[in-house]
Every structure is written in C-alpha cells, then in structure tokens.
C-alpha cells in the first residue's frame, strides 16, 4: 500500500495507470446500471476523464 502511494506521489506510470483504468471501468459500470439517473448522467464524463488520464500517464516514467 505504501509503495502504491509513493508511486503516485513520484508520478510513476504503474499506479497512475491503475487509477485511470479504475476510472474507465467505473464509468462503464455507471453507464450500464439502470437504477440511479445521476450515475448514468456522469458516466460519459468519468469514462472520458479516465481515458484522457490514461493517455497522459502513459508518458510518465516507469
């Protein structure tokens, strides 16, 4: 856990890619759920932020 936090603070690719991937997955889950309208409303924004974040952090050092 501490290694993950240190990786985030030092802008390492692995931990930030994991955060971006979780955002993308959360956005897709938000899009597919039929119960809560505000989750569906913000699903595209969350997926888009995760995708752009993944593109940016793919240029971070290992």
C-alpha positions as CSV (number, residue, x, y, z in Angstrom):
1,X,0.0,0.0,0.0
2,X,2.8,2.4,0.9
3,X,4.6,1.5,-2.3
4,X,1.4,2.5,-4.3
5,X,1.2,5.8,-2.5
6,X,4.9,6.5,-3.1
7,X,4.4,5.7,-6.8
8,X,1.5,8.2,-7.0
9,X,3.5,10.9,-5.3
10,X,6.5,10.3,-7.5
11,X,4.4,10.3,-10.7
12,X,5.2,6.8,-11.7
13,X,3.4,5.1,-14.6
14,X,2.1,2.0,-12.9
15,X,0.0,3.4,-10.1
16,X,-1.4,6.2,-12.2
17,X,-2.4,3.8,-15.0
18,X,-4.2,1.7,-12.4
19,X,-6.2,4.8,-11.2
20,X,-7.0,5.7,-14.8
21,X,-8.1,2.1,-15.5
22,X,-10.4,2.1,-12.5
23,X,-12.0,5.3,-13.6
24,X,-12.7,3.9,-17.0
25,X,-14.2,0.7,-15.5
26,X,-16.3,2.8,-13.1
27,X,-17.6,4.9,-16.0
28,X,-18.6,1.9,-17.9
29,X,-20.3,0.4,-14.9
30,X,-22.1,3.7,-14.3
31,X,-23.3,3.6,-17.9
32,X,-24.7,0.1,-17.7
33,X,-26.6,0.4,-14.4
34,X,-30.3,1.1,-14.7
35,X,-31.2,2.4,-11.3
36,X,-29.6,5.8,-10.5
37,X,-30.0,8.5,-13.1
38,X,-27.2,10.8,-11.9
39,X,-24.7,7.9,-12.2
40,X,-25.8,7.4,-15.8
41,X,-25.6,11.2,-16.4
42,X,-22.0,11.4,-15.3
43,X,-20.8,8.1,-16.8
44,X,-19.5,9.6,-20.0
45,X,-17.5,12.3,-18.2
46,X,-15.9,9.7,-15.9
47,X,-15.0,7.5,-18.8
48,X,-13.6,10.4,-20.8
49,X,-11.5,11.6,-17.8
50,X,-10.2,8.1,-17.3
51,X,-9.3,7.8,-21.0
52,X,-7.5,11.1,-21.2
53,X,-5.8,10.5,-17.9
54,X,-4.5,7.1,-19.3
55,X,-3.2,8.8,-22.4
56,X,-1.3,11.4,-20.3
57,X,0.1,9.0,-17.7
58,X,1.3,6.6,-20.4
59,X,4.1,9.1,-20.9
60,X,5.2,9.0,-17.3
61,X,8.5,7.3,-16.4
62,X,8.4,3.7,-15.2
